[in-house]
Amino acid sequence: MAHQRLNSQIAVLVLIMTALGCSMLRPRRPPTWLLTLEIEAPEDERKAAVDQTVSVIKRRLDLAGVSNFEVKPQGDARVLVGLPDVPDRDRLKNLIIAGGKLELAHVVSPPSPAPVQTYNTQEEAIISLGGTQPSNRRVLEYQESDELSRGTQAKKKWVIVESPAVVSGNDLRNAEASRGPSKAADYQIIFSLRPAGAERLGAWTAANINEYLAIVFNDEVKSIAYIKSQIFDQGEISGSFTKESAEDLAHILNSGALPAPVKIVAESFIKQP
């Protein structure tokens, strides 16, 4: 009897292992949505840019919880992305092609309690610099929230920031979407810096109390705060984000910036049999 039970157990084990082996060997369903991306990089940098773009996009899709995707080079300046079809295609496209460049930059402005210096047009800002934009200054767009309307409107303004930035996305350790403290529907992104970036930020903020610091994403100012006290390794990006947009921005920051601008040049769908 014991011998028969042992044989039965072995038979069951063989069946389980066979089933597992078959499931592991079963081919994955091929993606049904194809995007062809073109990398806008100098010819001598394209190979490295394509390889890095593939790695960054894979990390972004993994962080966003996308399954059954493929990302691979196509030629010397293109990347092919295979995806499952999703309800919100535009959101996923934006996640894939967003530049992802983060910077914390000093705003050229009188210090607090004076309001931060903004300009109504880019030309007005450049005129304030003497009519030309020097290499150590950048004029950037800023969507200024209207506090009287509880953040429901935004006014396009322009600000001047110093270049280079105090810290960049290369100093980023982690970013996470978080519910904002004021309005339940608003979200923000909490981020932390690696030791070298935290040291630079700490030294700069200690020497610049009451100065204004801009959080810049893809060359657009997302928020501006004045320095109340020394800051080391943590900060936040605010700006009336939705839960989805805050999560997407956190995924983009955690996966790193794309090495060069990327655009979608072709899109197609494959019908499953």
PASEBA-1860 file (N, C-alpha, C; in nm, 3 decimals):
! residues 273
1> MAHQRLNS> 0.083/-0.121/0.000/0.000/0.000/0.000/0.086/0.125/0.000 ~ 0.190/0.121/0.084/0.278/0.236/0.091/0.346/0.258/-0.044 ~ 0.382/0.145/-0.109/0.446/0.156/-0.241/0.351/0.217/-0.344 ~ 0.223/0.178/-0.336/0.124/0.233/-0.430/0.101/0.382/-0.408 ~ 0.097/0.422/-0.276/0.079/0.565/-0.246/0.197/0.646/-0.298 ~ 0.318/0.591/-0.282/0.437/0.660/-0.330/0.432/0.678/-0.480 ~ 0.392/0.571/-0.552/0.381/0.579/-0.697/0.276/0.683/-0.739 ~ 0.166/0.688/-0.664/0.061/0.785/-0.695/0.110/0.928/-0.675
9> QIAVLVLI> 0.185/0.949/-0.564/0.239/1.083/-0.538/0.337/1.125/-0.646 ~ 0.422/1.029/-0.688/0.518/1.060/-0.795/0.445/1.094/-0.924 ~ 0.339/1.020/-0.953/0.262/1.045/-1.076/0.199/1.183/-1.073 ~ 0.143/1.220/-0.955/0.082/1.353/-0.942/0.188/1.461/-0.959 ~ 0.307/1.441/-0.898/0.415/1.538/-0.908/0.459/1.555/-1.052 ~ 0.469/1.443/-1.126/0.508/1.451/-1.267/0.406/1.530/-1.347 ~ 0.276/1.506/-1.318/0.171/1.580/-1.389/0.179/1.730/-1.361 ~ 0.205/1.765/-1.232/0.216/1.907/-1.196/0.334/1.971/-1.266
17> MTALGCSM> 0.451/1.904/-1.264/0.570/1.958/-1.329/0.550/1.972/-1.478 ~ 0.481/1.873/-1.539/0.453/1.880/-1.683/0.365/1.999/-1.716 ~ 0.263/2.021/-1.631/0.172/2.134/-1.653/0.245/2.265/-1.639 ~ 0.332/2.275/-1.535/0.408/2.398/-1.517/0.502/2.422/-1.634 ~ 0.567/2.314/-1.679/0.659/2.328/-1.792/0.588/2.375/-1.916 ~ 0.470/2.321/-1.940/0.394/2.363/-2.058/0.352/2.509/-2.048 ~ 0.312/2.552/-1.925/0.269/2.692/-1.911/0.386/2.787/-1.929 ~ 0.506/2.744/-1.883/0.622/2.832/-1.898/0.668/2.839/-2.043
25> LRPRRPPT> 0.648/2.729/-2.117/0.689/2.728/-2.256/0.584/2.789/-2.348 ~ 0.463/2.809/-2.295/0.357/2.865/-2.378/0.393/3.007/-2.420 ~ 0.390/3.040/-2.547/0.432/3.175/-2.589/0.340/3.283/-2.535 ~ 0.401/3.399/-2.505/0.322/3.514/-2.462/0.239/3.567/-2.578 ~ 0.125/3.624/-2.544/0.045/3.687/-2.649/0.121/3.807/-2.703 ~ 0.132/3.819/-2.834/0.207/3.932/-2.890/0.133/4.063/-2.865 ~ 0.207/4.175/-2.853/0.142/4.305/-2.836/0.052/4.338/-2.954 ~ -0.051/4.414/-2.928/-0.146/4.450/-3.034/-0.137/4.596/-3.075
33> WLLTLEIE> -0.059/4.674/-3.002/-0.047/4.818/-3.029/0.101/4.850/-3.046 ~ 0.137/4.901/-3.162/0.278/4.927/-3.193/0.303/5.077/-3.211 ~ 0.407/5.127/-3.145/0.449/5.265/-3.160/0.593/5.266/-3.211 ~ 0.620/5.346/-3.313/0.756/5.365/-3.361/0.802/5.503/-3.317 ~ 0.912/5.507/-3.243/0.965/5.633/-3.191/1.093/5.670/-3.266 ~ 1.110/5.798/-3.286/1.233/5.848/-3.349/1.311/5.930/-3.247 ~ 1.440/5.901/-3.235/1.527/5.968/-3.139/1.598/6.085/-3.209 ~ 1.581/6.204/-3.157/1.641/6.323/-3.217/1.775/6.352/-3.150
41> APEDERKA> 1.875/6.273/-3.187/2.009/6.287/-3.130/2.110/6.303/-3.242 ~ 2.225/6.370/-3.217/2.331/6.379/-3.320/2.374/6.241/-3.365 ~ 2.418/6.233/-3.489/2.449/6.102/-3.548/2.550/6.023/-3.467 ~ 2.654/6.090/-3.415/2.757/6.018/-3.341/2.712/5.976/-3.201 ~ 2.592/6.021/-3.158/2.541/5.985/-3.026/2.416/5.896/-3.034 ~ 2.372/5.863/-3.154/2.244/5.793/-3.169/2.244/5.654/-3.108 ~ 2.350/5.578/-3.130/2.354/5.440/-3.078/2.336/5.439/-2.927 ~ 2.413/5.521/-2.857/2.402/5.528/-2.712/2.265/5.581/-2.669
49> AVDQTVSV> 2.214/5.680/-2.744/2.084/5.738/-2.711/1.972/5.637/-2.729 ~ 1.978/5.557/-2.835/1.876/5.454/-2.858/1.879/5.350/-2.747 ~ 1.998/5.304/-2.711/2.010/5.203/-2.605/1.957/5.256/-2.472 ~ 1.991/5.380/-2.439/1.944/5.437/-2.313/1.794/5.460/-2.315 ~ 1.741/5.502/-2.430/1.596/5.523/-2.443/1.521/5.393/-2.421 ~ 1.572/5.283/-2.476/1.509/5.152/-2.456/1.504/5.118/-2.307 ~ 1.615/5.140/-2.236/1.621/5.108/-2.093/1.525/5.194/-2.011 ~ 1.519/5.324/-2.042/1.433/5.416/-1.967/1.286/5.380/-1.988
57> IKRRLDLA> 1.247/5.354/-2.113/1.106/5.323/-2.142/1.066/5.192/-2.076 ~ 1.155/5.093/-2.076/1.124/4.966/-2.007/1.098/4.991/-1.859 ~ 1.180/5.075/-1.795/1.160/5.103/-1.653/1.028/5.175/-1.630 ~ 0.994/5.268/-1.717/0.868/5.343/-1.702/0.748/5.250/-1.712 ~ 0.750/5.161/-1.811/0.636/5.070/-1.829/0.626/4.971/-1.713 ~ 0.740/4.926/-1.662/0.740/4.838/-1.546/0.680/4.909/-1.424 ~ 0.724/5.031/-1.399/0.675/5.106/-1.284/0.526/5.136/-1.296 ~ 0.479/5.156/-1.419/0.337/5.185/-1.440/0.251/5.059/-1.437
65> GVSNFEVK> 0.313/4.943/-1.422/0.237/4.819/-1.412/0.187/4.766/-1.545 ~ 0.248/4.809/-1.656/0.209/4.759/-1.787/0.272/4.621/-1.808 ~ 0.193/4.526/-1.852/0.243/4.391/-1.875/0.244/4.359/-2.024 ~ 0.321/4.257/-2.059/0.323/4.208/-2.197/0.361/4.317/-2.296 ~ 0.474/4.383/-2.271/0.523/4.486/-2.363/0.661/4.445/-2.418 ~ 0.697/4.508/-2.528/0.829/4.487/-2.588/0.885/4.623/-2.628 ~ 1.012/4.644/-2.599/1.080/4.768/-2.638/1.214/4.727/-2.698 ~ 1.238/4.765/-2.824/1.362/4.723/-2.887/1.404/4.825/-2.993
73> PQGDARVL> 1.536/4.834/-3.019/1.584/4.926/-3.123/1.533/4.883/-3.259 ~ 1.514/4.983/-3.346/1.476/4.957/-3.485/1.559/5.051/-3.573 ~ 1.664/4.997/-3.630/1.754/5.082/-3.706/1.844/5.161/-3.613 ~ 1.906/5.267/-3.666/2.003/5.341/-3.587/1.946/5.461/-3.515 ~ 1.819/5.497/-3.537/1.763/5.614/-3.471/1.619/5.595/-3.426 ~ 1.573/5.470/-3.425/1.433/5.447/-3.389/1.419/5.336/-3.285 ~ 1.307/5.340/-3.215/1.275/5.239/-3.115/1.132/5.192/-3.142 ~ 1.112/5.061/-3.139/0.979/5.004/-3.157/0.925/4.961/-3.020
81> VGLPDVPD> 0.806/5.009/-2.989/0.742/4.976/-2.861/0.614/4.899/-2.891 ~ 0.607/4.775/-2.842/0.487/4.694/-2.856/0.413/4.689/-2.725 ~ 0.282/4.717/-2.729/0.204/4.731/-2.606/0.071/4.658/-2.618 ~ 0.012/4.623/-2.505/-0.129/4.581/-2.508/-0.214/4.706/-2.525 ~ -0.329/4.692/-2.586/-0.416/4.809/-2.599/-0.472/4.845/-2.461 ~ -0.486/4.975/-2.437/-0.533/5.024/-2.307/-0.643/5.127/-2.330 ~ -0.729/5.152/-2.230/-0.837/5.250/-2.248/-0.787/5.392/-2.273 ~ -0.679/5.433/-2.202/-0.628/5.570/-2.214/-0.493/5.567/-2.286
89> RDRLKNLI> -0.499/5.566/-2.417/-0.376/5.557/-2.496/-0.290/5.682/-2.483 ~ -0.355/5.799/-2.478/-0.279/5.924/-2.471/-0.196/5.931/-2.343 ~ -0.252/5.884/-2.234/-0.177/5.885/-2.108/-0.051/5.801/-2.119 ~ -0.062/5.683/-2.178/0.054/5.596/-2.191/0.155/5.654/-2.289 ~ 0.107/5.717/-2.396/0.199/5.782/-2.489/0.281/5.891/-2.419 ~ 0.211/5.972/-2.339/0.280/6.080/-2.268/0.383/6.025/-2.170 ~ 0.350/5.915/-2.106/0.444/5.851/-2.013/0.569/5.805/-2.087 ~ 0.552/5.755/-2.209/0.664/5.700/-2.285/0.756/5.809/-2.338
97> IAGGKLEL> 0.701/5.918/-2.390/0.784/6.017/-2.461/0.821/6.139/-2.376 ~ 0.773/6.149/-2.252/0.808/6.265/-2.168/0.958/6.268/-2.146 ~ 1.015/6.389/-2.156/1.159/6.402/-2.142/1.210/6.357/-2.006 ~ 1.142/6.404/-1.900/1.179/6.359/-1.766/1.292/6.435/-1.701 ~ 1.324/6.557/-1.752/1.436/6.633/-1.696/1.388/6.716/-1.577 ~ 1.444/6.690/-1.460/1.409/6.762/-1.337/1.527/6.850/-1.293 ~ 1.495/6.972/-1.250/1.597/7.062/-1.199/1.540/7.146/-1.085 ~ 1.624/7.182/-0.991/1.592/7.280/-0.888/1.684/7.399/-0.914
105> AHVVSPPS> 1.623/7.512/-0.950/1.702/7.627/-0.996/1.666/7.753/-0.920 ~ 1.766/7.837/-0.897/1.748/7.965/-0.828/1.674/8.062/-0.920 ~ 1.567/8.123/-0.868/1.492/8.221/-0.945/1.556/8.359/-0.926 ~ 1.578/8.428/-1.036/1.632/8.565/-1.031/1.516/8.656/-0.992 ~ 1.516/8.700/-0.867/1.403/8.776/-0.813/1.446/8.843/-0.683 ~ 1.382/8.954/-0.646/1.401/9.004/-0.510/1.358/8.898/-0.411 ~ 1.422/8.889/-0.294/1.387/8.783/-0.199/1.253/8.808/-0.132 ~ 1.200/8.703/-0.070/1.079/8.714/0.012/1.110/8.808/0.130
113> PAPVQTYN> 1.017/8.895/0.174/0.872/8.888/0.150/0.823/8.954/0.021 ~ 0.912/9.009/-0.062/0.867/9.059/-0.192/0.817/8.940/-0.274 ~ 0.710/8.958/-0.353/0.660/8.847/-0.436/0.763/8.807/-0.540 ~ 0.758/8.682/-0.582/0.853/8.636/-0.683/0.836/8.715/-0.811 ~ 0.947/8.747/-0.874/0.946/8.827/-0.996/0.901/8.742/-1.115 ~ 0.789/8.780/-1.175/0.741/8.713/-1.296/0.721/8.816/-1.405 ~ 0.708/8.767/-1.529/0.692/8.854/-1.645/0.574/8.803/-1.727 ~ 0.506/8.896/-1.791/0.386/8.860/-1.868/0.420/8.792/-2.000
121> TQEEAIIS> 0.537/8.822/-2.056/0.579/8.762/-2.182/0.725/8.723/-2.175 ~ 0.766/8.634/-2.264/0.906/8.595/-2.273/0.992/8.714/-2.314 ~ 0.940/8.796/-2.406/1.014/8.913/-2.453/1.039/9.012/-2.340 ~ 0.939/9.031/-2.254/0.954/9.121/-2.140/1.066/9.075/-2.048 ~ 1.073/8.942/-2.026/1.178/8.888/-1.940/1.316/8.908/-2.002 ~ 1.326/8.886/-2.132/1.456/8.902/-2.199/1.499/9.049/-2.198 ~ 1.404/9.139/-2.216/1.436/9.282/-2.210/1.495/9.319/-2.074 ~ 1.441/9.257/-1.967/1.493/9.286/-1.833/1.638/9.243/-1.817
129> LGGTQPSN> 1.683/9.151/-1.903/1.821/9.105/-1.901/1.911/9.188/-1.991 ~ 1.855/9.295/-2.049/1.932/9.381/-2.137/1.911/9.352/-2.284 ~ 1.809/9.270/-2.313/1.777/9.241/-2.453/1.836/9.113/-2.506 ~ 1.925/9.051/-2.432/1.982/8.922/-2.473/1.980/8.828/-2.353 ~ 1.983/8.699/-2.384/1.979/8.599/-2.278/2.118/8.542/-2.257 ~ 2.187/8.580/-2.147/2.323/8.529/-2.124/2.323/8.380/-2.095 ~ 2.440/8.319/-2.103/2.450/8.174/-2.088/2.418/8.128/-1.946 ~ 2.428/8.216/-1.849/2.401/8.176/-1.711/2.260/8.212/-1.665
137> RRVLEYQE> 2.172/8.242/-1.761/2.032/8.272/-1.730/1.942/8.200/-1.831 ~ 1.824/8.156/-1.782/1.725/8.097/-1.871/1.589/8.158/-1.842 ~ 1.513/8.184/-1.947/1.377/8.236/-1.933/1.282/8.119/-1.956 ~ 1.202/8.086/-1.855/1.119/7.967/-1.860/0.973/8.001/-1.834 ~ 0.884/7.921/-1.893/0.740/7.938/-1.873/0.700/7.889/-1.734 ~ 0.602/7.959/-1.676/0.554/7.924/-1.542/0.403/7.941/-1.538 ~ 0.332/7.831/-1.507/0.187/7.836/-1.493/0.154/7.878/-1.350 ~ 0.126/8.006/-1.333/0.105/8.062/-1.200/-0.039/8.039/-1.155
145> SDELSRGT> -0.060/7.972/-1.042/-0.195/7.946/-0.991/-0.258/8.074/-0.941 ~ -0.388/8.086/-0.963/-0.465/8.200/-0.914/-0.524/8.163/-0.779 ~ -0.466/8.214/-0.671/-0.511/8.176/-0.537/-0.654/8.220/-0.510 ~ -0.697/8.332/-0.571/-0.832/8.381/-0.546/-0.936/8.285/-0.602 ~ -0.898/8.209/-0.705/-0.993/8.114/-0.763/-0.966/7.972/-0.714 ~ -0.892/7.962/-0.601/-0.863/7.833/-0.538/-0.795/7.736/-0.634 ~ -0.707/7.791/-0.719/-0.626/7.707/-0.806/-0.697/7.654/-0.928 ~ -0.818/7.702/-0.957/-0.891/7.648/-1.071/-0.846/7.712/-1.202
153> QAKKKWVI> -0.774/7.821/-1.195/-0.724/7.886/-1.314/-0.572/7.898/-1.304 ~ -0.508/7.910/-1.417/-0.364/7.928/-1.419/-0.329/8.035/-1.520 ~ -0.239/8.123/-1.481/-0.196/8.230/-1.569/-0.056/8.198/-1.621 ~ -0.038/8.207/-1.751/0.095/8.182/-1.806/0.184/8.302/-1.778 ~ 0.291/8.278/-1.709/0.390/8.380/-1.679/0.527/8.330/-1.723 ~ 0.626/8.414/-1.705/0.764/8.376/-1.736/0.852/8.417/-1.620 ~ 0.951/8.335/-1.590/1.047/8.367/-1.485/1.188/8.345/-1.539 ~ 1.283/8.406/-1.469/1.424/8.391/-1.505/1.491/8.307/-1.397
161> VESPAVVS> 1.562/8.203/-1.438/1.635/8.119/-1.343/1.783/8.117/-1.379 ~ 1.864/8.090/-1.277/2.008/8.080/-1.298/2.044/7.945/-1.360 ~ 2.150/7.945/-1.436/2.202/7.822/-1.496/2.352/7.813/-1.468 ~ 2.403/7.697/-1.424/2.333/7.569/-1.410/2.243/7.566/-1.287 ~ 2.158/7.464/-1.282/2.066/7.446/-1.169/2.143/7.406/-1.043 ~ 2.079/7.424/-0.929/2.140/7.384/-0.802/2.157/7.233/-0.797 ~ 2.052/7.158/-0.829/2.060/7.012/-0.842/1.975/6.970/-0.962 ~ 2.000/6.849/-1.012/1.927/6.799/-1.129/1.869/6.662/-1.098
169> GNDLRNAE> 1.797/6.609/-1.198/1.736/6.478/-1.183/1.838/6.366/-1.162 ~ 1.962/6.390/-1.202/2.066/6.289/-1.178/2.091/6.268/-1.029 ~ 2.053/6.368/-0.948/2.071/6.359/-0.803/1.951/6.294/-0.734 ~ 1.848/6.259/-0.811/1.725/6.207/-0.752/1.743/6.064/-0.702 ~ 1.692/6.038/-0.582/1.694/5.902/-0.527/1.559/5.834/-0.542 ~ 1.451/5.909/-0.516/1.318/5.849/-0.521/1.213/5.959/-0.534 ~ 1.102/5.925/-0.600/0.988/6.017/-0.611/0.861/5.937/-0.590 ~ 0.762/5.999/-0.523/0.638/5.928/-0.490/0.521/6.025/-0.492
177> ASRGPSKA> 0.410/5.983/-0.553/0.288/6.064/-0.553/0.225/6.060/-0.415 ~ 0.173/6.176/-0.371/0.114/6.185/-0.238/-0.002/6.283/-0.241 ~ -0.105/6.255/-0.162/-0.219/6.346/-0.153/-0.174/6.478/-0.091 ~ -0.217/6.589/-0.151/-0.179/6.721/-0.101/-0.244/6.754/0.032 ~ -0.186/6.846/0.108/-0.238/6.876/0.242/-0.362/6.965/0.243 ~ -0.384/7.042/0.135/-0.490/7.142/0.140/-0.623/7.092/0.083 ~ -0.622/7.035/-0.036/-0.745/6.991/-0.100/-0.738/6.841/-0.126 ~ -0.844/6.771/-0.092/-0.842/6.625/-0.102/-0.818/6.577/-0.244
185> ADYQIIFS> -0.860/6.655/-0.344/-0.848/6.611/-0.483/-0.710/6.637/-0.540 ~ -0.629/6.720/-0.472/-0.498/6.756/-0.523/-0.391/6.658/-0.477 ~ -0.296/6.633/-0.567/-0.182/6.548/-0.534/-0.053/6.624/-0.557 ~ 0.053/6.576/-0.497/0.185/6.633/-0.515/0.285/6.519/-0.528 ~ 0.410/6.554/-0.561/0.515/6.453/-0.573/0.620/6.484/-0.467 ~ 0.643/6.390/-0.379/0.747/6.401/-0.277/0.871/6.332/-0.331 ~ 0.986/6.402/-0.323/1.108/6.341/-0.376/1.222/6.354/-0.275 ~ 1.318/6.265/-0.289/1.438/6.269/-0.205/1.561/6.261/-0.295
193> LRPAGAER> 1.673/6.311/-0.243/1.796/6.322/-0.321/1.904/6.228/-0.269 ~ 1.995/6.194/-0.357/2.112/6.117/-0.318/2.205/6.207/-0.234 ~ 2.300/6.148/-0.163/2.384/6.227/-0.071/2.455/6.347/-0.135 ~ 2.512/6.329/-0.254/2.585/6.441/-0.316/2.491/6.557/-0.348 ~ 2.372/6.525/-0.402/2.275/6.630/-0.432/2.222/6.695/-0.307 ~ 2.199/6.614/-0.202/2.150/6.669/-0.076/2.253/6.763/-0.015 ~ 2.379/6.730/-0.028/2.484/6.817/0.026/2.487/6.952/-0.047 ~ 2.475/6.949/-0.181/2.474/7.074/-0.256/2.352/7.158/-0.223
201> LGAWTAAN> 2.234/7.092/-0.215/2.112/7.164/-0.183/2.119/7.223/-0.043 ~ 2.175/7.148/0.052/2.188/7.197/0.188/2.277/7.319/0.196 ~ 2.390/7.315/0.126/2.482/7.429/0.127/2.419/7.551/0.061 ~ 2.346/7.528/-0.050/2.286/7.642/-0.122/2.174/7.704/-0.041 ~ 2.085/7.624/0.014/1.972/7.678/0.089/2.018/7.748/0.217 ~ 2.123/7.698/0.281/2.174/7.764/0.401/2.224/7.904/0.369 ~ 2.278/7.922/0.250/2.334/8.053/0.210/2.233/8.142/0.139 ~ 2.110/8.093/0.119/2.012/8.169/0.041/1.874/8.171/0.107
209> INEYLAIV> 1.870/8.194/0.236/1.743/8.205/0.307/1.663/8.321/0.247 ~ 1.533/8.297/0.226/1.437/8.392/0.167/1.450/8.408/0.016 ~ 1.546/8.341/-0.046/1.553/8.342/-0.192/1.450/8.244/-0.248 ~ 1.417/8.258/-0.376/1.318/8.172/-0.439/1.386/8.059/-0.517 ~ 1.328/7.940/-0.504/1.379/7.822/-0.573/1.267/7.764/-0.659 ~ 1.297/7.740/-0.787/1.198/7.685/-0.880/1.222/7.537/-0.901 ~ 1.113/7.461/-0.906/1.120/7.321/-0.947/1.082/7.316/-1.095 ~ 1.177/7.276/-1.178/1.164/7.283/-1.324/1.157/7.141/-1.378
217> FNDEVKSI> 1.055/7.116/-1.459/1.039/6.984/-1.522/1.026/7.005/-1.672 ~ 1.119/6.945/-1.747/1.120/6.959/-1.894/1.117/7.106/-1.934 ~ 1.201/7.187/-1.869/1.218/7.330/-1.900/1.092/7.412/-1.877 ~ 1.002/7.365/-1.792/0.885/7.443/-1.752/0.879/7.445/-1.600 ~ 0.862/7.564/-1.544/0.856/7.579/-1.399/0.722/7.527/-1.348 ~ 0.728/7.426/-1.260/0.607/7.366/-1.205/0.565/7.434/-1.075 ~ 0.659/7.473/-0.994/0.626/7.540/-0.869/0.747/7.622/-0.823 ~ 0.719/7.722/-0.739/0.823/7.809/-0.686/0.798/7.825/-0.536
225> AYIKSQIF> 0.902/7.815/-0.458/0.891/7.833/-0.313/1.008/7.918/-0.265 ~ 0.987/7.989/-0.157/1.100/8.062/-0.099/1.161/7.978/0.013 ~ 1.288/7.997/0.036/1.364/7.916/0.130/1.346/7.973/0.271 ~ 1.275/7.899/0.356/1.253/7.942/0.494/1.369/7.900/0.584 ~ 1.427/7.784/0.555/1.537/7.732/0.636/1.617/7.635/0.551 ~ 1.726/7.588/0.603/1.811/7.497/0.528/1.737/7.368/0.493 ~ 1.751/7.324/0.368/1.689/7.202/0.318/1.799/7.109/0.271 ~ 1.784/6.980/0.301/1.888/6.886/0.260/1.841/6.792/0.150
233> DQGEISGS> 1.771/6.685/0.186/1.751/6.579/0.088/1.608/6.556/0.046 ~ 1.512/6.641/0.087/1.374/6.617/0.051/1.307/6.744/0.001 ~ 1.210/6.726/-0.089/1.133/6.839/-0.140/1.002/6.789/-0.199 ~ 0.923/6.880/-0.251/0.796/6.841/-0.310/0.768/6.925/-0.434 ~ 0.696/6.865/-0.526/0.650/6.933/-0.647/0.499/6.945/-0.636 ~ 0.449/7.066/-0.630/0.305/7.087/-0.622/0.257/7.155/-0.749 ~ 0.125/7.162/-0.765/0.072/7.225/-0.885/-0.063/7.169/-0.926 ~ -0.145/7.131/-0.829/-0.280/7.081/-0.856/-0.279/6.959/-0.948
241> FTKESAED> -0.194/6.863/-0.917/-0.189/6.739/-0.994/-0.309/6.651/-0.958 ~ -0.359/6.576/-1.055/-0.453/6.469/-1.026/-0.373/6.348/-0.976 ~ -0.444/6.249/-0.924/-0.376/6.128/-0.878/-0.299/6.063/-0.992 ~ -0.363/6.056/-1.111/-0.298/5.990/-1.225/-0.176/6.068/-1.273 ~ -0.188/6.200/-1.285/-0.076/6.279/-1.335/0.040/6.280/-1.236 ~ 0.010/6.280/-1.105/0.116/6.274/-1.005/0.187/6.139/-1.009 ~ 0.111/6.031/-1.023/0.172/5.898/-1.031/0.258/5.886/-1.156 ~ 0.209/5.939/-1.269/0.287/5.932/-1.392/0.417/6.010/-1.380
249> LAHILNSG> 0.410/6.130/-1.320/0.531/6.211/-1.304/0.630/6.140/-1.212 ~ 0.581/6.077/-1.106/0.670/6.002/-1.018/0.737/5.886/-1.093 ~ 0.661/5.815/-1.177/0.719/5.707/-1.257/0.827/5.761/-1.351 ~ 0.799/5.875/-1.413/0.895/5.934/-1.507/1.024/5.973/-1.434 ~ 1.010/6.035/-1.317/1.128/6.077/-1.242/1.207/5.957/-1.193 ~ 1.139/5.853/-1.145/1.209/5.736/-1.094/1.280/5.657/-1.203 ~ 1.231/5.666/-1.326/1.293/5.590/-1.435/1.407/5.666/-1.501 ~ 1.419/5.795/-1.473/1.527/5.875/-1.532/1.483/5.946/-1.658
257> ALPAPVKI> 1.560/6.047/-1.695/1.528/6.128/-1.813/1.570/6.058/-1.941 ~ 1.497/6.084/-2.047/1.539/6.037/-2.179/1.662/6.115/-2.222 ~ 1.755/6.051/-2.294/1.880/6.118/-2.330/1.865/6.222/-2.440 ~ 1.755/6.215/-2.515/1.732/6.307/-2.627/1.582/6.314/-2.652 ~ 1.535/6.420/-2.719/1.392/6.428/-2.751/1.346/6.308/-2.833 ~ 1.222/6.266/-2.807/1.163/6.149/-2.874/1.027/6.189/-2.929 ~ 0.995/6.143/-3.049/0.863/6.168/-3.105/0.808/6.040/-3.166 ~ 0.676/6.029/-3.165/0.608/5.914/-3.226/0.591/5.941/-3.375
265> VAESFIKQ> 0.647/5.853/-3.459/0.639/5.873/-3.603/0.546/5.774/-3.671 ~ 0.504/5.670/-3.600/0.411/5.572/-3.658/0.336/5.501/-3.545 ~ 0.213/5.465/-3.575/0.128/5.393/-3.479/0.040/5.296/-3.557 ~ 0.032/5.174/-3.507/-0.050/5.074/-3.576/-0.107/4.975/-3.477 ~ -0.208/4.900/-3.521/-0.272/4.801/-3.437/-0.278/4.668/-3.511 ~ -0.262/4.560/-3.434/-0.264/4.426/-3.490/-0.388/4.355/-3.438 ~ -0.467/4.305/-3.528/-0.587/4.231/-3.487/-0.548/4.090/-3.446 ~ -0.602/4.048/-3.333/-0.576/3.912/-3.287/-0.672/3.817/-3.356
273> P> -0.625/3.697/-3.393/-0.714/3.599/-3.458/-0.821/3.549/-3.362
END
